[in-house]
Every structure is written in structure tokens, then in C-alpha cells.
Amino acid sequence: MKIAQVAPLYESVPPKMYGGTERVVAHLTDALVDQGHEVTLFAAGETQTKATLVATRARPLRLDSGRLNSDLASHLTMMHEVRQRADAFDIIHFHVDLIHFPFFEDMPERTLTTLHGRLDIDDLRGAYARWHSYPLVSISSNQRAPLPDANWYATVQHGMLPDHYQLSPRAQGGYLAFLGRISPEKRPDRAIEIAKAAGVPLKIAAKVDAADRAYFDECIRPLLDHPLIEFIGEIGDAEKSAFLGGARALLFPIDWPEPFGLVMIEAMACGTPVIAWRCGSVPEVVEHGVSGLIVDDIAGAVKAVHGIGELSRTRVRRVFDERFTAQAMATRYARLYWQLAGNRRLHDVEVA
């Protein structure tokens, strides 16, 4: 098939450092090319891909901080470019929320839109009701809860390329890991409390966005002055396997309706089990007692820290290989592409 993948412009594909959606798009795109599809990727410059790249912006927005930028203008320019080339593709797969809706109203059946973010936000219900003809993909069943009447077409869980992560049969470092972003909903404060209560070292590898700087300075920085706590800062893909693989467990103590939680499957790919709050997509991603332990409070998390060593790290990696590879994700999406293309051709025949 001839497929267009349309990525956000905030990061390169894949991101050099933090970035969930762009990383998923990178792995999906390369896996689709490996499966023999003809893929064009619309993304920011500095992208590395097996597909044909159309860079509609020279640099990713987050890394282009030397001047004033407009994320809206950048994405509108990309929408124009995709629209100009639309006839060249069997399917256009969007990963940019709903900004494309007004531009493709005459061809929604030729599109697929994966929603990567939270949906419990004011105004979204009205927007998805207004543009109801676009087939939507959720990344977990829980993600759909705020918009049960949206035009859901399927749920496809994320996947990653297996060779990007190495299995660590033993937790050589013996520490707990927190990886991602410092923000109130990610609850790094909980991770610190758990580590202190369990008496186990915690390493925090996380970026601090400008929007969360005050939270970091006022709420988290004072908690870092403790012999068990080490703040590393933001890390890139090259450092993830060693960081996650060396940990006895990944702490995922979220306090929001997480749509998926990519870091959970990155940890599993390294054989590292996950200790996660029963929230959002967690029960759909973590198999309790197999790939991790799901908890409801601090006491449960501390108990999990001391019991997590009973889980087989080889079995944790096997769960990743069975459920969360990029190849499996690409196969599921390709099936949807063929279904959409088949339905469209059948409709064309009926109209003719």
C-alpha cells in the first residue's frame, strides 16, 4: 500500500530525547517499510526514517528555541502539504490530534487518526461530534471513556522495535527507575516516597518542561536531597536500555488517565518489571504478577518493591515480544488500512 504517516512537529522522528508520539510513529513507519509498504513520512527535519521523508519544518519545534516559533503555523503548513499530495496515497494516517479535520472533510474515509493524548478535556466532545466521519483509533480502551460516542474504529496498542532494547536477565544496578517527564500527573513525588519507605535507591531520568519548572523547583527539588535519590535529568534512546535494564523495577505511580504509557513497554523490553498505579491504561498494559505489579497505594507499592524480584525478567521480555513489538503494531494497522481501502472501493462500486 501507499501510506502517508503524519507526525507532530515538536520532536524529530524518533525524538533525540523525550517524546512519546514521535517515537511510536518512528517505529511504526520503519516496521511498515520492512513489511513492504511504500511509506511517506511527514515530519520535522532531523528525522531518521526508512520511509520517504517530507520535512515540512527544518528543525523540531522543541529544539528550535533560538527564535519565536508558531506550532500552529507549522502544523497548518504541514496540513497544506499533505493535502496537496493526498491523491498519491491509499491511506493517510494522522498522529496530530484533530488539526487536520477541516482540511480533509471531503475524504475522511481515506484517513485514519490515532489519538495519542488524554481526552477528558473541555471542548473535545463538541469537536469530535462535529467531525464525526473520521475513523479514530484509540491506544487503550480506557482512553475512550470521556468520548464513548466518538467514531471509534479500533484500539491498537503501541509497539517498539525489539532490537532497540536489550534484555537484562538481572537487575545489576539494584535501583528503582523513574523515566519520563517531571509533572504533577506523573507523580515523581510518589516515586520518591516509595523509594524512601522501601529503603531502595531511586534514579530519576526525566525532562523538565518550562510549564513544569515551578512544580519541579517548589515540589520536587527539595525532595532530591536524600542519599537514596539521584536525579539524572533527560536521557536519550542510547541510554535507555542500560538505565531501565539495570533497575529492579520501573516505578509508574501516575495520577491521571494515562492513555497508554510507553515507558512501561520500554521497561518490559529490557526485562524490567513495572510497579504501576491502578489508573488509566495500566491494567491493559501490565499483566499483574507476570510483567509487573499493579498497586493502589504507597503501602502496596512498598510491598511490591520487596516482592518484585519474584517475577521472571525473561518472562517480562516475553510479554513484550508477544504483545508490544513494532511489527505486531504495524500488522494491526495494515489490517485497518486494507479494511478502509476495501470499504472505500466497495462504496465506489456501489455508487457507480
Buried (B, 14 or more C-beta within 10 A) or exposed (E): BBBBBBBBBBBBBBBBBBBBBBBBBBBBBBBBBBEEBBBBBBBBBBBEBBBEBBBBBEBBBBBBEEEEBEBEEBBBBBBEBBBEBBEEBBBBBBBBBBBBBEBBEEBBBBBBBBBBEBBEEEEBBEBBEEBEEBBBBBBBEBBBEBBEEBBBBBBBBBBBBBEBBBBBEEBEBEBBBBBBBBBEBBBBBBBBBBBBEBEBBBBBBBBBEEEBEEBBEEBBEEBBEEEBBEBBEBBEBEEBBBBBBBBBBBBBBBBBBBBBBBBBBBBBBBBBBBBBBBBBBBBBBBBEEBBBBBBEEBEBBBBBBEEBEEBEBEBBBBBBBEBBBBBBBBBBBBEBBEBBBEEBEEEEEEEE
